[in-house]
Amino acid sequence: MNFEKLSLRIQQTSDYLRTNAVKAVNMHITLRNWLTGFYIVEFEQHGSDRAEYGVKLLENLAKRISVKGLTAPELSRCRQFYQRYPQIHALLEKDLKSFLPDVFFEDFIIENHSLSILGSATQEFYGSFQEGGQSHLYGLFQSVSYSHFTELIKIGDSSKRRFYELLILETQPTVKELKRQIDSLTYERIGLSQNHQHSFAEVLRSIAPQDIQDMVKSHYFFEFLNLAQPKLIEENELESALIEHLQQFMLELGNGFCYEARQKRLLIGGEYYFVDLVFYHRILKCHVLVELKTENAKHEHIGQLKAYLSFYSKNIRAGSDNPPVGILLVTSQNKTLVEYAIGDSDLEIFVSQYQLQLPDKAELRAFIEKELRKEK
């Protein structure tokens, strides 16, 4: 072994063990908080002196115990964590059995735990877990911090929650990125697609875009505008509504977008033209020109965007920038027309569809279950 190999091996060993130590701490904190919620619910259901503490149980408990961070609100969150994930008890019987001594379960025998105290809201999900969901849940336990679970427990819809569990297993996002995906309605947007597999892969790439194709979505969802009559909206009204909800709009666009201008004026051949919205992508180092249309895609829309991109590339693009990108947002697209319209162009042009209302989410359930089975 030479000096270089010696130093490399020490560094690799340190990095590996430090990573595993962090994972172990995360798993222990997650388990502690789930058990805390479990104990509280059991006491509320079966405690011999539960009536004595009543509605102030959590406040009294927080004062009595000496555990940093377990305030009354946090104890309430632990209880919710248990109620959202009662199926974790199966992990205690197998994968997590070595984490705790048997004495911890003297008062609360998990093997004989009755579904009756879980409540109807969790029984359906518990049943699906019994059919084979244990593997993916243990994967979550190993992969993420309790902070990820605090975001998941806010989601009442079990199918939607399982979707974000799948997203976590696939991408290992930070808590901030997970929140961004939830806030930007990723689950609902995939429901718009006729090809869920393709759309899901698109989302995975968008979390850390490597090229232009990763940056642009095939569908955009503007339900946050809450428009009373979405079919009657004019282009300038849609543009104004998006600017008024700029934060939600930026979340929907994805990671890396920085807002620059609305109705950006371009002087071309002695006439003024106006780009609806202009952004700069800080990761891919390029301008993004967005044109909004409240109708189906037409070849003249694409021609207009081509002209804007050519002008931007020649007159505005800085030397260190990559070529500008154009996104045409329409209510529907004729894919054949779009292919012909942009086929002979060396410009980066994308035609994407947007919708203003939530889709029917029922058909997503089979897709999510299928993907979770792959995680086993």
C-alpha positions as CSV (number, residue, x, y, z in Angstrom):
1,M,0.0,0.0,0.0
2,N,1.5,3.4,-1.1
3,F,0.8,6.8,0.6
4,E,-1.9,7.8,-1.9
5,K,-3.8,4.6,-1.3
6,L,-3.4,4.9,2.4
7,S,-4.8,8.5,2.5
8,L,-7.7,7.5,0.1
9,R,-8.7,4.5,2.2
10,I,-8.8,6.5,5.4
11,Q,-10.9,9.2,3.7
12,Q,-13.3,6.7,2.2
13,T,-13.7,4.9,5.5
14,S,-14.3,8.1,7.4
15,D,-16.9,9.3,4.8
16,Y,-18.7,5.9,4.8
17,L,-18.9,5.6,8.5
18,R,-19.9,9.2,9.0
19,T,-22.7,8.8,6.5
20,N,-23.9,5.6,8.2
21,A,-23.8,7.3,11.6
22,V,-26.0,10.1,10.3
23,K,-28.5,7.5,8.9
24,A,-28.5,5.6,12.2
25,V,-29.2,8.8,14.2
26,N,-32.1,9.7,11.7
27,M,-33.6,6.2,12.1
28,H,-33.4,6.3,15.9
29,I,-35.1,9.8,16.0
30,T,-37.8,8.7,13.6
31,L,-38.4,5.5,15.6
32,R,-38.5,7.5,18.9
33,N,-41.1,9.9,17.5
34,W,-43.3,7.1,16.1
35,L,-43.1,5.2,19.5
36,T,-43.9,8.5,21.3
37,G,-47.0,8.9,19.2
38,F,-47.9,5.2,19.7
39,Y,-47.6,5.5,23.5
40,I,-49.7,8.7,23.6
41,V,-52.5,7.1,21.5
42,E,-52.5,4.0,23.6
43,F,-52.7,6.0,26.8
44,E,-55.5,8.1,25.4
45,Q,-57.4,4.9,24.5
46,H,-56.6,2.7,27.5
47,G,-54.7,4.7,30.2
48,S,-56.2,4.0,33.6
49,D,-55.9,7.7,34.6
50,R,-56.4,9.3,31.2
51,A,-59.5,11.2,32.3
52,E,-57.4,13.0,34.9
53,Y,-55.3,14.7,32.2
54,G,-57.8,15.1,29.5
55,V,-57.2,17.9,26.9
56,K,-54.0,19.1,28.7
57,L,-52.3,15.7,28.4
58,L,-49.7,16.9,25.9
59,E,-48.9,20.0,27.9
60,N,-48.5,18.1,31.1
61,L,-46.5,15.4,29.4
62,A,-44.1,18.0,27.9
63,K,-43.5,19.5,31.3
64,R,-42.9,16.1,32.9
65,I,-40.4,14.6,30.5
66,S,-36.9,15.9,30.0
67,V,-36.5,15.4,26.2
68,K,-35.2,18.3,24.2
69,G,-37.5,19.2,21.4
70,L,-40.5,17.3,22.6
71,T,-42.7,20.3,23.3
72,A,-46.5,19.9,23.3
73,P,-46.9,20.8,19.6
74,E,-44.1,18.3,18.7
75,L,-45.8,15.6,20.8
76,S,-49.0,16.3,18.8
77,R,-47.0,15.8,15.6
78,C,-45.6,12.5,17.0
79,R,-49.2,11.4,17.6
80,Q,-50.1,12.3,14.0
81,F,-47.1,10.5,12.7
82,Y,-48.2,7.3,14.4
83,Q,-51.8,7.7,13.2
84,R,-50.6,8.2,9.6
85,Y,-48.2,5.3,9.8
86,P,-49.6,2.6,12.1
87,Q,-48.1,0.0,9.8
88,I,-44.6,0.8,11.1
89,H,-45.4,-1.6,14.0
90,A,-44.7,-4.5,11.5
91,L,-41.1,-3.1,11.1
92,L,-40.7,-3.4,14.9
93,E,-41.5,-7.1,14.6
94,K,-38.8,-7.7,12.1
95,D,-36.4,-5.0,10.7
96,L,-36.3,-2.7,13.7
97,K,-36.6,-5.4,16.4
98,S,-33.0,-5.0,17.5
99,F,-33.3,-1.3,18.1
100,L,-35.1,-1.6,21.4
101,P,-35.1,-4.0,24.4
102,D,-38.2,-5.9,25.1
103,V,-38.9,-4.0,28.3
104,F,-40.1,-1.0,26.2
105,F,-43.1,-3.0,25.2
106,E,-44.3,-4.3,28.5
107,D,-47.3,-2.0,28.7
108,F,-48.1,-2.0,25.0
109,I,-47.9,-5.3,23.3
110,I,-47.6,-4.5,19.6
111,E,-48.3,-8.1,18.4
112,N,-51.8,-8.0,19.9
113,H,-52.4,-4.4,18.9
114,S,-56.0,-3.9,17.7
115,L,-56.9,-2.2,14.5
116,S,-59.9,-0.8,16.3
117,I,-58.0,2.0,17.9
118,L,-56.4,3.1,14.6
119,G,-59.5,4.7,13.3
120,S,-61.2,4.1,9.9
121,A,-59.0,6.6,8.1
122,T,-55.9,4.4,8.5
123,Q,-57.3,1.0,8.3
124,E,-57.5,1.0,4.4
125,F,-53.9,2.0,4.2
126,Y,-52.9,-0.5,6.8
127,G,-54.5,-3.2,4.7
128,S,-52.6,-2.3,1.6
129,F,-49.4,-2.3,3.6
130,Q,-50.1,-5.8,4.8
131,E,-50.2,-6.9,1.2
132,G,-46.6,-6.0,0.6
133,G,-45.7,-2.4,1.4
134,Q,-43.3,-3.1,4.2
135,S,-40.2,-3.1,2.0
136,H,-40.7,0.4,0.7
137,L,-41.5,1.7,4.2
138,Y,-38.2,0.3,5.6
139,G,-36.5,1.9,2.6
140,L,-37.9,5.3,3.7
141,F,-36.7,4.6,7.3
142,Q,-33.2,4.0,6.1
143,S,-33.1,6.8,3.6
144,V,-34.6,10.0,5.1
145,S,-34.8,12.1,8.2
146,Y,-37.9,12.5,10.4
147,S,-38.3,16.0,8.8
148,H,-39.3,14.2,5.6
149,F,-41.9,12.3,7.4
150,T,-43.3,15.6,8.9
151,E,-44.0,16.7,5.4
152,L,-45.6,13.4,4.4
153,I,-47.9,13.2,7.4
154,K,-49.5,16.5,6.3
155,I,-50.9,14.7,3.2
156,G,-54.3,13.2,4.0
157,D,-54.8,11.3,0.7
158,S,-53.1,7.9,1.1
159,S,-52.5,7.5,-2.6
160,K,-50.9,10.9,-2.9
161,R,-48.8,10.2,0.2
162,R,-47.5,7.0,-1.4
163,F,-46.6,8.8,-4.5
164,Y,-44.3,11.2,-2.6
165,E,-42.9,8.2,-0.7
166,L,-42.0,6.8,-4.1
167,L,-40.5,10.1,-5.2
168,I,-38.3,10.1,-2.1
169,L,-37.1,6.5,-2.7
170,E,-36.2,7.4,-6.3
171,T,-34.5,10.8,-5.8
172,Q,-33.5,11.2,-2.1
173,P,-34.6,14.9,-2.1
174,T,-33.8,17.4,0.6
175,V,-36.7,18.4,2.8
176,K,-36.8,21.7,0.9
177,E,-37.0,19.9,-2.5
178,L,-39.7,17.6,-1.2
179,K,-41.8,20.6,-0.1
180,R,-41.3,22.2,-3.5
181,Q,-42.5,19.1,-5.3
182,I,-45.6,18.9,-3.0
183,D,-46.4,22.6,-3.3
184,S,-46.0,22.5,-7.1
185,L,-48.6,19.8,-7.4
186,T,-46.3,17.2,-8.9
187,Y,-48.8,14.4,-8.1
188,E,-51.7,16.2,-9.8
189,R,-49.6,17.1,-12.8
190,I,-48.7,13.5,-13.5
191,G,-52.4,12.8,-13.5
192,L,-52.7,15.0,-16.6
193,S,-50.4,12.8,-18.6
194,Q,-51.5,9.9,-20.8
195,N,-48.1,8.3,-20.1
196,H,-47.5,8.3,-16.3
197,Q,-44.2,6.4,-16.6
198,H,-42.8,9.0,-19.0
199,S,-44.1,11.9,-16.9
200,F,-42.7,10.5,-13.7
201,A,-39.3,10.1,-15.3
202,E,-39.6,13.7,-16.4
203,V,-40.1,14.8,-12.8
204,L,-37.1,12.8,-11.6
205,R,-34.9,14.6,-14.2
206,S,-36.3,18.0,-13.3
207,I,-35.3,17.8,-9.7
208,A,-31.7,18.1,-10.8
209,P,-31.7,19.3,-14.5
210,Q,-28.7,18.4,-16.5
211,D,-29.7,19.7,-19.9
212,I,-32.4,21.8,-21.6
213,Q,-34.8,18.8,-22.0
214,D,-34.8,18.3,-18.2
215,M,-35.8,21.9,-17.6
216,V,-39.1,21.9,-19.6
217,K,-42.2,20.0,-18.5
218,S,-44.7,18.5,-21.0
219,H,-47.6,19.7,-18.8
220,Y,-47.9,22.8,-16.5
221,F,-50.7,23.2,-14.0
222,F,-52.1,26.5,-12.9
223,E,-54.9,25.4,-10.6
224,F,-53.5,27.9,-7.9
225,L,-55.0,30.8,-10.0
226,N,-58.5,29.7,-8.9
227,L,-60.1,31.1,-12.0
228,A,-63.9,31.2,-12.0
229,Q,-64.3,30.8,-15.8
230,P,-61.0,29.3,-17.1
231,K,-62.3,28.7,-20.6
232,L,-63.1,32.3,-21.1
233,I,-59.8,33.8,-19.9
234,E,-57.8,36.1,-22.3
235,E,-54.1,36.0,-22.7
236,N,-53.4,39.2,-20.9
237,E,-55.6,38.1,-18.0
238,L,-53.7,34.8,-17.7
239,E,-50.4,36.6,-17.8
240,S,-51.5,39.0,-15.1
241,A,-52.8,36.2,-12.9
242,L,-49.5,34.3,-13.1
243,I,-47.6,37.4,-12.1
244,E,-49.9,38.0,-9.2
245,H,-49.2,34.4,-8.1
246,L,-45.5,34.6,-9.0
247,Q,-44.3,32.4,-6.2
248,Q,-46.6,29.5,-7.1
249,F,-45.8,30.0,-10.7
250,M,-42.1,29.8,-10.1
251,L,-42.6,26.6,-8.1
252,E,-44.5,25.1,-11.0
253,L,-41.8,26.1,-13.5
254,G,-39.2,24.1,-11.5
255,N,-35.8,24.5,-10.0
256,G,-33.4,27.2,-11.2
257,F,-35.8,29.8,-12.8
258,C,-35.3,33.5,-12.0
259,Y,-37.9,36.0,-13.0
260,E,-36.6,38.9,-15.2
261,A,-39.4,40.7,-17.1
262,R,-43.0,40.8,-18.3
263,Q,-43.8,42.1,-21.8
264,K,-40.1,42.5,-22.6
265,R,-39.9,45.0,-25.4
266,L,-37.8,44.1,-28.5
267,L,-37.2,46.5,-31.3
268,I,-37.0,44.4,-34.5
269,G,-36.8,46.1,-37.9
270,G,-38.2,49.4,-36.6
271,E,-41.2,47.8,-34.9
272,Y,-41.7,46.9,-31.3
273,Y,-42.6,43.3,-30.2
274,F,-43.2,42.0,-26.7
275,V,-42.2,38.7,-25.1
276,D,-44.8,37.7,-22.6
277,L,-42.4,36.5,-19.9
278,V,-38.7,36.3,-19.6
279,F,-36.7,34.2,-17.1
280,Y,-33.1,33.3,-16.6
281,H,-32.1,29.8,-15.6
282,R,-29.3,30.0,-13.1
283,I,-28.3,26.3,-13.4
284,L,-28.3,26.0,-17.2
285,K,-27.1,29.6,-17.7
286,C,-29.6,30.7,-20.4
287,H,-32.6,33.0,-20.9
288,V,-36.0,31.4,-21.1
289,L,-38.7,33.2,-23.2
290,V,-42.3,32.2,-22.4
291,E,-45.2,32.9,-24.7
292,L,-48.8,32.3,-23.4
293,K,-51.6,31.3,-25.7
294,T,-55.2,30.6,-24.6
295,E,-55.8,28.4,-27.6
296,N,-54.3,25.4,-29.4
297,A,-50.8,25.5,-30.8
298,K,-50.5,27.1,-34.2
299,H,-47.5,27.3,-36.6
300,E,-47.6,31.1,-36.4
301,H,-47.1,31.0,-32.6
302,I,-44.0,28.9,-33.1
303,G,-42.7,31.2,-35.9
304,Q,-43.2,34.2,-33.5
305,L,-41.2,32.5,-30.8
306,K,-38.4,31.6,-33.3
307,A,-38.0,35.3,-34.2
308,Y,-37.8,36.3,-30.5
309,L,-35.1,33.6,-29.8
310,S,-33.1,34.6,-32.9
311,F,-33.1,38.2,-31.8
312,Y,-32.2,37.4,-28.2
313,S,-29.4,35.1,-29.3
314,K,-27.9,37.8,-31.5
315,N,-28.5,41.0,-29.5
316,I,-29.0,40.2,-25.8
317,R,-27.2,36.9,-25.0
318,A,-24.0,37.5,-23.1
319,G,-20.8,35.8,-24.1
320,S,-20.9,33.3,-21.2
321,D,-24.6,32.4,-21.7
322,N,-25.9,29.3,-23.4
323,P,-28.4,29.9,-26.3
324,P,-31.9,31.1,-25.2
325,V,-34.8,28.6,-24.8
326,G,-38.4,29.2,-25.9
327,I,-41.4,27.7,-24.2
328,L,-44.8,28.1,-25.9
329,L,-47.6,27.4,-23.4
330,V,-50.9,26.4,-25.0
331,T,-54.2,24.7,-24.0
332,S,-53.6,21.8,-26.4
333,Q,-51.0,20.8,-29.0
334,N,-51.1,19.2,-32.3
335,K,-48.0,17.1,-32.0
336,T,-47.6,16.5,-35.7
337,L,-47.8,20.2,-36.5
338,V,-45.4,21.0,-33.7
339,E,-42.9,18.5,-35.0
340,Y,-43.0,20.0,-38.5
341,A,-42.9,23.5,-37.2
342,I,-39.8,23.1,-35.1
343,G,-38.1,20.2,-37.0
344,D,-35.9,22.4,-39.3
345,S,-34.9,24.8,-36.5
346,D,-31.6,24.8,-34.6
347,L,-33.3,26.8,-31.8
348,E,-34.4,25.3,-28.5
349,I,-38.2,25.5,-28.7
350,F,-40.7,23.6,-26.6
351,V,-44.4,23.4,-26.8
352,S,-46.1,22.5,-23.5
353,Q,-49.7,22.2,-22.5
354,Y,-51.1,23.8,-19.4
355,Q,-54.4,23.2,-17.5
356,L,-56.2,25.4,-15.0
357,Q,-58.1,22.7,-13.1
358,L,-57.2,19.6,-11.2
359,P,-57.4,16.2,-13.0
360,D,-59.1,13.0,-11.8
361,K,-56.5,11.3,-9.6
362,A,-58.1,7.8,-9.5
363,E,-56.1,6.3,-12.4
364,L,-52.8,7.2,-10.7
365,R,-53.2,4.7,-7.9
366,A,-52.4,1.6,-10.0
367,F,-49.3,3.3,-11.3
368,I,-48.0,4.3,-7.9
369,E,-48.6,0.8,-6.5
370,K,-46.8,-0.7,-9.5
371,E,-43.8,1.5,-9.0
372,L,-43.6,0.8,-5.2
373,R,-43.5,-2.9,-5.9
374,K,-40.4,-2.3,-8.0
375,E,-38.7,-0.9,-4.9
376,K,-38.8,-4.2,-3.0
